[in-house]
Amino acid sequence: MALLCAFAFGQPAIGIENRTDPVLQQPYVMILLPYSPQVVIAAMENYKYEEQNNKEHAAYPRNYQPFRETSLIRNNPNTDLLFEIGLEYAGNKNGSVLYLMLNSASVEDNHSGKQTRFDMEQAKAYLDNLAIAIRTYALPQQITQQTAELIKANTKQLGLIADGNKLDAKKADLLLNPSSNSKRNVDRNKLLDQQIAENKSSQVMQELEIEKQKEDLRTLRAAEKANPKHA
């Protein structure tokens, strides 16, 4: 049994749970997850190797099943699971869509052309169970990743501010120069004005990016408080 993941950013349009994948030409079931694709993939690998059973059983004793105890795995022990994972939409790096394909080649019959067709209800139940395992693992990982994104955004803004201060100093020095009216200095002054305007515009845009990163982190922190068992 293997988890075969295609890291697909050009994923099919999101719709109902049962559709045919326009790329692989086969039906699938799907779930949406509020985590980045990278975190989702790491959480899936963690679930497969069942490294957090005790934590997950304690948090969800009635709803959670270890990987090998799910009906989909029990009833298809020699079949690979084929997933496509990508962004829910391009503007949100913290939202993923995960597809489980319903047709898969058997490990034993991989070269015979035979395929296993997963039962739809078992596949849906598997994804519901997988979502619990992913949530348990992914939330602290996503908070760590989002904190790093906020630090990166703040660092970039500090760099823009430092660049702006340097440009302002050059502008002041140029205006104090006795030959500031010369053609060369006039051209330099125009260039500085353009660079200063671009820098200020970049600072405004970066401030908006910082606020977005802060809001994303606040959302994750709120989810953490609402689910203290994840801590």
ChimeraX attribute file (.defattr): number of C-alpha atoms within 10 A of each C-alpha:
attribute: neighborCount
match mode: 1-to-1
recipient: residues
	/A:1	14
	/A:2	12
	/A:3	14
	/A:4	12
	/A:5	17
	/A:6	15
	/A:7	16
	/A:8	15
	/A:9	16
	/A:10	13
	/A:11	20
	/A:12	17
	/A:13	11
	/A:14	14
	/A:15	8
	/A:16	10
	/A:17	14
	/A:18	15
	/A:19	17
	/A:20	15
	/A:21	17
	/A:22	11
	/A:23	9
	/A:24	10
	/A:25	11
	/A:26	13
	/A:27	19
	/A:28	25
	/A:29	21
	/A:30	23
	/A:31	18
	/A:32	15
	/A:33	19
	/A:34	19
	/A:35	25
	/A:36	23
	/A:37	23
	/A:38	17
	/A:39	19
	/A:40	27
	/A:41	21
	/A:42	14
	/A:43	21
	/A:44	20
	/A:45	14
	/A:46	16
	/A:47	22
	/A:48	17
	/A:49	12
	/A:50	15
	/A:51	12
	/A:52	15
	/A:53	17
	/A:54	12
	/A:55	15
	/A:56	24
	/A:57	15
	/A:58	11
	/A:59	17
	/A:60	16
	/A:61	11
	/A:62	8
	/A:63	11
	/A:64	21
	/A:65	19
	/A:66	19
	/A:67	20
	/A:68	15
	/A:69	11
	/A:70	17
	/A:71	17
	/A:72	22
	/A:73	19
	/A:74	11
	/A:75	13
	/A:76	16
	/A:77	13
	/A:78	16
	/A:79	24
	/A:80	19
	/A:81	21
	/A:82	18
	/A:83	20
	/A:84	20
	/A:85	24
	/A:86	26
	/A:87	25
	/A:88	26
	/A:89	16
	/A:90	12
	/A:91	8
	/A:92	13
	/A:93	15
	/A:94	20
	/A:95	18
	/A:96	24
	/A:97	25
	/A:98	27
	/A:99	26
	/A:100	23
	/A:101	24
	/A:102	22
	/A:103	21
	/A:104	18
	/A:105	19
	/A:106	21
	/A:107	16
	/A:108	10
	/A:109	13
	/A:110	13
	/A:111	9
	/A:112	9
	/A:113	8
	/A:114	14
	/A:115	15
	/A:116	16
	/A:117	15
	/A:118	21
	/A:119	14
	/A:120	16
	/A:121	12
	/A:122	15
	/A:123	21
	/A:124	19
	/A:125	14
	/A:126	19
	/A:127	20
	/A:128	16
	/A:129	18
	/A:130	22
	/A:131	21
	/A:132	18
	/A:133	27
	/A:134	24
	/A:135	20
	/A:136	22
	/A:137	23
	/A:138	25
	/A:139	23
	/A:140	17
	/A:141	18
	/A:142	21
	/A:143	19
	/A:144	13
	/A:145	15
	/A:146	20
	/A:147	16
	/A:148	13
	/A:149	17
	/A:150	20
	/A:151	14
	/A:152	14
	/A:153	21
	/A:154	17
	/A:155	12
	/A:156	16
	/A:157	20
	/A:158	14
	/A:159	13
	/A:160	17
	/A:161	16
	/A:162	12
	/A:163	16
	/A:164	19
	/A:165	14
	/A:166	13
	/A:167	17
	/A:168	16
	/A:169	12
	/A:170	15
	/A:171	18
	/A:172	12
	/A:173	11
	/A:174	18
	/A:175	15
	/A:176	10
	/A:177	11
	/A:178	8
	/A:179	12
	/A:180	16
	/A:181	13
	/A:182	11
	/A:183	10
	/A:184	10
	/A:185	15
	/A:186	15
	/A:187	13
	/A:188	16
	/A:189	19
	/A:190	12
	/A:191	13
	/A:192	17
	/A:193	15
	/A:194	11
	/A:195	16
	/A:196	19
	/A:197	13
	/A:198	13
	/A:199	18
	/A:200	15
	/A:201	12
	/A:202	15
	/A:203	19
	/A:204	13
	/A:205	12
	/A:206	18
	/A:207	16
	/A:208	13
	/A:209	16
	/A:210	20
	/A:211	13
	/A:212	14
	/A:213	21
	/A:214	18
	/A:215	13
	/A:216	19
	/A:217	20
	/A:218	14
	/A:219	12
	/A:220	20
	/A:221	15
	/A:222	11
	/A:223	13
	/A:224	16
	/A:225	11
	/A:226	10
	/A:227	14
	/A:228	9
	/A:229	13
	/A:230	17
	/A:231	10
